[in-house]
Amino acid sequence: MRAQIGKIKNIWKWLYPGIGIKRWVGFSAFGIILIVFGSSRLQVENFWIIQLLDVIVIVSGIIILVLGFVRLMRSFINAFMPSAKERELVDILYQRKYLGQGPKIVAVGGGTGLSVLLSGLKEYTSNITAIVTVADEGGSSGRIRQQFDILPPGDIRNCLVALADASTLMRDLFQFRFEQGSELAGHSFGNLFITVMTRLTGDFEKAVKETSKVLALRGRVIPSTLHKVSLVAEHKDGSITEGEDKIPKANKPIEKVYLRPSQPQAAPETIRAIEEADVVVLGPGSLYTSIIPNLLIKEITDSIISSRAIKVYVCNVMTQPGETDGYNASNHVQALIKHSHPRIFNNCIVNTGAIPGPMLKRYAQENSYPVVNDRKNIENMGYRVIEEDTVGVDGVIRHDPLKLAKIIFSLMDEI
């Protein structure tokens, strides 16, 4: 009985003033009345002037009905999606309907490279799953990892922001970094938000899902594993460096990298996402510290190998000091398959776009140079090479997200 009374009260709430529903329901009802009235008169009146007036009444009713319905839908959307208030209804419908029917893309990596890719992919589909490394131990993420004993949130945060459909202010808020002069110096607000959410939910994975709702993601972000892992590098001189942030600083050629503990389990959702994927993209990003750590999780590598999806590796535009010094494109490919499997991908995207001279000089001072495109060597390994202008220069040299996304989606047309 109480439940029924509660339902009746909830129904009456729709009639409360200020909700913005009644007026548009009444407006639409008035349009229906005009349509019915005009239609009924057309059937009984013969005088052509009266019929013309009835047609005008019907047309007016249709216009009023459509306007009332659109505004009613806008009221509902504004209630459930406050961030949509500044957007056109057609844009919202396009995103929810068209992008929601787009191909299923799985992007594997971490760092800035993955977030750049995601920001381009979300313009084509909202069925995106980002599988992100959790081996980060530097900066704000490293401090949070150590102090609060949780997985590092930094790369996760970057990917969440890249896929966010929230307002620009909300995205800027999550990327806001506290300046020197306080105990929060160096921390980003987003990292702290995810940390607090982890404490509230008691689970890092749940914290990421709840944060995704706040940012209204076009897709989802999943840590590659829920286990706390460290990245270890064995250098060509036999020395060992442990810690993702310390490996490039060692400035020694890398022989191989591995995880400690050695066999962490993949997050269950990563495997399901790969099995359902139409396209799996590896990179772009730091070869040894962002891409390969995900592939060191055997379940993830095995799932990609057995997947029937189009598998793409996006080779970096520039070499990374202390990590890929002197590497050409085929060296990147060799390192990737050495740490995983030859069937981990079948297409390799290599940049052929020109980079401005002043930018090259600035990067050369940091011992970073364009990755040489030695296409024949990659093709001799059995891979298809896609040569395209993928570079974007905006203060830094990196892939252009829209160019890259367009190339990846063009592969879908070949199926």
C-alpha positions as CSV (number, residue, x, y, z in Angstrom):
1,M,0.0,0.0,0.0
2,R,2.8,2.4,0.9
3,A,4.6,1.5,-2.3
4,Q,1.5,2.4,-4.3
5,I,1.1,5.7,-2.5
6,G,4.7,6.5,-3.1
7,K,4.3,5.8,-6.9
8,I,1.3,8.1,-7.0
9,K,3.2,10.9,-5.2
10,N,6.1,10.5,-7.7
11,I,3.6,10.8,-10.6
12,W,2.2,14.1,-9.1
13,K,5.8,15.4,-8.8
14,W,5.8,15.8,-12.6
15,L,3.2,18.5,-12.1
16,Y,5.3,20.5,-9.7
17,P,6.0,24.1,-10.8
18,G,9.4,24.9,-12.2
19,I,10.3,21.5,-13.6
20,G,9.8,22.7,-17.2
21,I,7.7,19.7,-18.2
22,K,4.0,20.7,-17.9
23,R,4.3,23.7,-20.3
24,W,5.7,21.6,-23.1
25,V,3.3,18.7,-22.5
26,G,0.4,21.2,-22.7
27,F,2.0,22.9,-25.7
28,S,2.2,19.5,-27.5
29,A,-1.4,18.6,-26.4
30,F,-2.6,21.9,-27.9
31,G,-0.9,21.0,-31.2
32,I,-2.7,17.6,-31.2
33,I,-6.0,19.3,-30.6
34,L,-5.5,21.6,-33.5
35,I,-4.6,18.7,-35.8
36,V,-7.7,16.7,-34.8
37,F,-10.0,19.7,-35.0
38,G,-8.7,20.7,-38.5
39,S,-8.8,17.1,-39.8
40,S,-12.4,16.6,-38.6
41,R,-13.6,19.9,-40.3
42,L,-12.0,18.9,-43.6
43,Q,-14.2,15.8,-43.7
44,V,-17.5,17.8,-43.4
45,E,-16.8,21.2,-45.0
46,N,-16.8,21.7,-48.8
47,F,-16.3,25.4,-49.1
48,W,-12.7,25.8,-50.3
49,I,-11.9,28.9,-48.1
50,I,-13.0,27.0,-45.0
51,Q,-10.9,24.0,-46.2
52,L,-7.8,26.3,-46.6
53,L,-8.3,27.6,-43.0
54,D,-8.6,24.1,-41.8
55,V,-5.3,23.2,-43.6
56,I,-3.6,26.2,-41.9
57,V,-5.0,25.0,-38.5
58,I,-3.6,21.5,-39.2
59,V,-0.2,22.8,-40.2
60,S,-0.1,25.1,-37.2
61,G,-0.9,22.1,-35.0
62,I,1.9,20.0,-36.5
63,I,4.4,22.9,-36.0
64,I,3.3,23.4,-32.4
65,L,3.4,19.6,-31.7
66,V,6.9,19.3,-33.1
67,L,8.2,22.4,-31.2
68,G,6.6,21.1,-28.0
69,F,8.1,17.7,-28.4
70,V,11.6,19.0,-29.1
71,R,11.5,21.3,-26.0
72,L,10.1,18.5,-23.9
73,M,13.0,16.3,-25.0
74,R,15.4,19.2,-24.3
75,S,14.0,19.4,-20.7
76,F,14.6,15.7,-20.1
77,I,18.1,15.9,-21.6
78,N,19.1,18.9,-19.5
79,A,17.9,17.1,-16.4
80,F,19.9,14.0,-17.0
81,M,22.8,15.6,-18.9
82,P,23.5,19.1,-17.5
83,S,26.5,19.4,-19.7
84,A,24.3,19.2,-22.8
85,K,22.6,22.5,-22.2
86,E,25.0,24.4,-24.4
87,R,24.8,21.8,-27.3
88,E,22.3,21.4,-30.1
89,L,19.8,18.6,-29.8
90,V,20.9,17.2,-33.2
91,D,24.5,17.0,-31.8
92,I,23.4,15.0,-28.8
93,L,21.3,12.6,-30.9
94,Y,24.2,12.2,-33.4
95,Q,26.6,11.3,-30.5
96,R,24.2,8.9,-28.8
97,K,22.8,7.2,-31.9
98,Y,25.4,7.4,-34.7
99,L,28.6,7.2,-32.6
100,G,27.0,4.6,-30.4
101,Q,26.7,2.4,-33.5
102,G,30.3,2.9,-34.5
103,P,33.0,0.1,-34.6
104,K,34.4,-1.3,-31.4
105,I,38.0,0.0,-30.9
106,V,40.5,-1.2,-28.3
107,A,43.5,1.1,-27.8
108,V,46.4,-0.2,-25.8
109,G,49.2,1.9,-24.3
110,G,49.6,4.7,-21.8
111,G,51.0,8.2,-21.4
112,T,50.4,11.2,-23.6
113,G,50.5,9.1,-26.8
114,L,47.4,7.1,-26.0
115,S,45.4,10.1,-24.8
116,V,46.2,11.9,-28.1
117,L,44.9,8.9,-30.1
118,L,41.7,8.6,-28.0
119,S,40.8,12.3,-28.6
120,G,40.7,11.6,-32.3
121,L,38.9,8.2,-32.1
122,K,36.0,9.6,-30.1
123,E,35.0,11.7,-33.1
124,Y,34.2,8.5,-35.0
125,T,32.8,6.2,-32.4
126,S,31.9,6.0,-28.7
127,N,32.6,2.3,-28.6
128,I,36.1,2.8,-27.4
129,T,38.0,0.8,-24.7
130,A,41.4,2.2,-23.6
131,I,43.6,-0.4,-21.9
132,V,46.1,1.5,-19.9
133,T,49.3,0.5,-18.2
134,V,49.6,0.9,-14.4
135,A,53.3,0.6,-14.1
136,D,53.8,4.4,-13.7
137,E,56.0,5.3,-10.7
138,G,57.0,8.9,-11.4
139,G,55.6,12.3,-10.5
140,S,52.2,12.8,-8.9
141,S,51.1,9.2,-9.7
142,G,54.2,7.7,-8.1
143,R,53.7,9.7,-4.9
144,I,50.1,8.7,-4.7
145,R,50.9,5.1,-5.3
146,Q,53.5,5.1,-2.5
147,Q,51.5,7.1,0.0
148,F,48.0,5.6,-0.5
149,D,49.0,2.1,-1.7
150,I,46.7,2.3,-4.8
151,L,47.4,1.9,-8.5
152,P,48.9,5.0,-10.2
153,P,46.1,7.2,-11.6
154,G,48.1,9.5,-13.9
155,D,47.8,7.7,-17.3
156,I,44.2,6.7,-16.4
157,R,43.4,10.3,-15.8
158,N,44.8,11.5,-19.1
159,C,42.7,8.9,-21.0
160,L,39.6,9.8,-19.0
161,V,40.0,13.4,-19.9
162,A,40.7,12.6,-23.6
163,L,37.4,10.6,-23.9
164,A,35.4,13.1,-21.8
165,D,32.3,14.6,-23.2
166,A,32.0,17.0,-20.2
167,S,32.5,20.7,-20.5
168,T,35.9,22.3,-21.1
169,L,35.9,23.6,-17.6
170,M,35.5,20.1,-16.2
171,R,38.3,18.7,-18.3
172,D,40.6,21.6,-17.3
173,L,39.7,21.0,-13.7
174,F,40.9,17.4,-13.9
175,Q,44.1,18.4,-15.5
176,F,44.7,21.3,-13.1
177,R,48.1,20.9,-11.3
178,F,48.9,22.5,-8.0
179,E,51.9,24.8,-8.0
180,Q,54.9,24.8,-5.7
181,G,54.5,26.2,-2.2
182,S,52.1,23.6,-0.7
183,E,51.9,20.0,0.2
184,L,49.9,19.4,-2.9
185,A,52.6,20.8,-5.2
186,G,52.9,18.7,-8.4
187,H,49.6,16.8,-7.9
188,S,46.9,17.1,-10.4
189,F,43.3,17.5,-9.2
190,G,42.2,14.5,-11.3
191,N,44.7,12.3,-9.6
192,L,43.5,13.4,-6.2
193,F,39.9,12.9,-7.3
194,I,40.5,9.3,-8.4
195,T,42.4,8.7,-5.1
196,V,39.5,9.9,-3.0
197,M,37.0,8.0,-5.1
198,T,39.1,4.8,-4.6
199,R,38.9,5.4,-0.8
200,L,35.1,5.9,-1.0
201,T,34.4,2.9,-3.1
202,G,37.1,0.7,-1.7
203,D,38.1,-0.3,-5.2
204,F,40.3,1.3,-7.9
205,E,38.3,-0.2,-10.8
206,K,35.0,1.1,-9.3
207,A,36.7,4.5,-8.8
208,V,37.6,4.8,-12.5
209,K,34.0,3.8,-13.5
210,E,32.5,6.4,-11.2
211,T,34.9,9.1,-12.4
212,S,33.9,8.1,-16.0
213,K,30.3,9.0,-15.2
214,V,31.3,12.4,-13.9
215,L,33.2,13.1,-17.1
216,A,30.5,11.6,-19.4
217,L,32.9,9.5,-21.3
218,R,32.6,8.5,-25.0
219,G,34.0,5.1,-24.2
220,R,35.6,3.5,-21.2
221,V,39.0,3.3,-19.6
222,I,40.3,0.1,-18.0
223,P,43.6,-0.6,-16.2
224,S,45.5,-3.4,-17.9
225,T,45.8,-5.2,-14.5
226,L,44.5,-4.6,-11.0
227,H,47.7,-5.9,-9.4
228,K,50.4,-3.5,-8.3
229,V,53.3,-4.0,-10.7
230,S,56.7,-2.5,-11.3
231,L,58.6,-2.3,-14.6
232,V,62.1,-3.6,-14.7
233,A,64.6,-3.0,-17.5
234,E,67.6,-5.2,-18.3
235,H,70.2,-3.1,-20.2
236,K,72.5,-4.4,-22.9
237,D,75.5,-4.0,-20.4
238,G,73.8,-6.4,-18.0
239,S,72.7,-3.8,-15.5
240,I,69.2,-3.6,-14.1
241,T,66.9,-0.6,-13.5
242,E,63.6,-0.9,-11.7
243,G,60.9,1.7,-11.9
244,E,59.1,3.1,-15.0
245,D,60.3,6.6,-14.3
246,K,63.9,5.6,-13.7
247,I,64.4,3.5,-16.9
248,P,64.8,6.5,-19.4
249,K,67.0,8.3,-16.8
250,A,69.5,5.4,-16.8
251,N,70.3,6.4,-20.4
252,K,71.5,2.9,-21.4
253,P,70.4,0.7,-24.3
254,I,67.6,-1.6,-23.3
255,E,67.9,-5.4,-23.9
256,K,64.4,-6.2,-22.5
257,V,61.8,-5.2,-19.9
258,Y,59.7,-7.3,-17.6
259,L,57.2,-6.9,-14.8
260,R,57.6,-7.6,-11.2
261,P,55.7,-9.7,-10.0
262,S,56.2,-11.6,-13.3
263,Q,52.7,-12.9,-14.0
264,P,50.0,-10.5,-13.1
265,Q,46.4,-11.3,-14.1
266,A,44.7,-9.0,-16.7
267,A,41.7,-7.1,-15.6
268,P,38.7,-9.2,-16.7
269,E,37.1,-6.5,-18.8
270,T,40.2,-6.1,-20.9
271,I,39.9,-9.6,-22.3
272,R,36.2,-9.2,-23.1
273,A,36.9,-5.9,-24.8
274,I,39.6,-7.4,-27.0
275,E,37.4,-10.4,-27.9
276,E,34.6,-8.1,-29.1
277,A,36.9,-5.6,-30.9
278,D,36.8,-4.7,-34.6
279,V,40.1,-2.9,-34.3
280,V,43.0,-3.2,-31.8
281,V,45.5,-0.3,-31.8
282,L,48.9,-0.4,-30.1
283,G,50.4,3.0,-29.5
284,P,51.5,5.6,-30.1
285,G,53.5,6.2,-26.9
286,S,56.7,5.3,-25.2
287,L,57.7,1.9,-26.5
288,Y,59.2,0.3,-23.4
289,T,57.4,2.1,-20.7
290,S,53.9,2.7,-22.1
291,I,53.0,0.1,-24.8
292,I,55.1,-3.0,-24.0
293,P,54.1,-3.2,-20.2
294,N,50.5,-4.1,-21.3
295,L,51.8,-6.8,-23.6
296,L,53.8,-8.4,-20.8
297,I,50.5,-9.5,-19.3
298,K,50.1,-12.9,-21.0
299,E,46.3,-12.9,-21.1
300,I,46.2,-9.6,-23.0
301,T,48.8,-10.7,-25.5
302,D,47.1,-14.1,-26.1
303,S,43.8,-12.4,-26.5
304,I,45.1,-10.0,-29.2
305,I,46.9,-12.8,-31.0
306,S,43.7,-14.9,-31.2
307,S,41.5,-11.9,-32.1
308,R,40.1,-11.5,-35.6
309,A,40.2,-7.8,-35.3
310,I,42.3,-5.5,-37.5
311,K,45.5,-5.0,-35.5
312,V,47.5,-1.8,-35.9
313,Y,50.7,-0.6,-34.5
314,V,51.3,3.2,-34.6
315,C,55.0,3.9,-34.7
316,N,56.3,6.9,-32.9
317,V,57.2,10.1,-34.8
318,M,60.3,10.8,-32.7
319,T,62.8,8.7,-30.8
320,Q,62.7,8.9,-27.0
321,P,65.9,9.8,-25.2
322,G,67.1,7.0,-22.9
323,E,64.6,4.6,-24.4
324,T,64.7,4.3,-28.2
325,D,67.9,6.3,-29.1
326,G,68.9,5.5,-32.7
327,Y,65.8,3.4,-33.4
328,N,64.3,3.4,-36.8
329,A,60.8,2.1,-37.5
330,S,61.8,-1.5,-37.8
331,N,63.7,-1.4,-34.5
332,H,60.4,-0.4,-32.8
333,V,58.6,-3.3,-34.5
334,Q,61.4,-5.8,-33.5
335,A,61.2,-4.7,-29.8
336,L,57.4,-5.0,-29.8
337,I,57.3,-8.6,-31.2
338,K,60.3,-9.6,-29.1
339,H,58.3,-8.8,-26.0
340,S,55.0,-10.3,-27.2
341,H,54.4,-12.3,-30.4
342,P,54.9,-11.8,-34.2
343,R,51.1,-11.9,-34.7
344,I,50.4,-9.1,-32.2
345,F,49.6,-6.8,-35.1
346,N,49.5,-6.9,-39.0
347,N,49.5,-3.2,-40.0
348,C,52.1,-0.6,-39.1
349,I,51.4,3.1,-39.5
350,V,54.6,5.2,-40.1
351,N,54.7,9.0,-40.4
352,T,55.9,10.6,-43.7
353,G,54.8,14.1,-42.8
354,A,57.4,16.9,-42.7
355,I,58.4,18.5,-39.4
356,P,59.5,22.2,-39.3
357,G,63.2,22.7,-39.0
358,P,63.1,24.9,-35.8
359,M,61.2,22.2,-34.0
360,L,63.8,19.6,-35.1
361,K,66.6,21.7,-33.8
362,R,64.9,22.1,-30.5
363,Y,64.3,18.4,-30.2
364,A,67.9,17.6,-31.3
365,Q,69.1,19.5,-28.2
366,E,67.3,16.8,-26.1
367,N,68.7,14.0,-28.3
368,S,65.3,13.3,-29.9
369,Y,65.2,12.7,-33.7
370,P,62.6,11.7,-36.3
371,V,62.1,7.9,-36.5
372,V,63.5,6.8,-39.8
373,N,61.0,5.0,-42.0
374,D,62.7,1.8,-43.2
375,R,59.6,0.4,-44.8
376,K,61.3,-2.5,-46.6
377,N,62.7,-4.0,-43.4
378,I,59.2,-4.0,-41.9
379,E,57.6,-5.5,-45.0
380,N,60.3,-8.2,-45.0
381,M,59.1,-9.2,-41.6
382,G,55.6,-9.8,-43.1
383,Y,53.8,-6.6,-42.0
384,R,51.9,-4.1,-44.1
385,V,53.2,-0.6,-43.8
386,I,50.9,2.4,-44.1
387,E,52.8,5.5,-44.9
388,E,50.9,8.7,-44.1
389,D,51.3,12.2,-42.8
390,T,50.3,11.7,-39.2
391,V,52.3,14.4,-37.5
392,G,50.9,17.4,-35.7
393,V,53.0,20.3,-34.4
394,D,51.5,22.5,-31.8
395,G,54.4,23.5,-29.5
396,V,55.4,19.9,-29.4
397,I,55.8,17.1,-32.0
398,R,53.2,14.4,-31.7
399,H,50.6,12.6,-33.8
400,D,47.7,14.6,-35.0
401,P,44.7,12.9,-33.4
402,L,42.2,13.4,-36.3
403,K,44.7,12.4,-39.0
404,L,45.5,9.3,-37.1
405,A,41.9,8.4,-36.4
406,K,41.0,8.9,-40.0
407,I,43.7,6.5,-41.2
408,I,42.7,3.8,-38.6
409,F,39.0,4.1,-39.6
410,S,39.9,3.9,-43.3
411,L,41.2,0.4,-42.7
412,M,37.6,-0.6,-41.7
413,D,36.5,0.2,-45.3
414,E,38.8,-2.5,-46.6
415,I,37.0,-5.3,-44.8
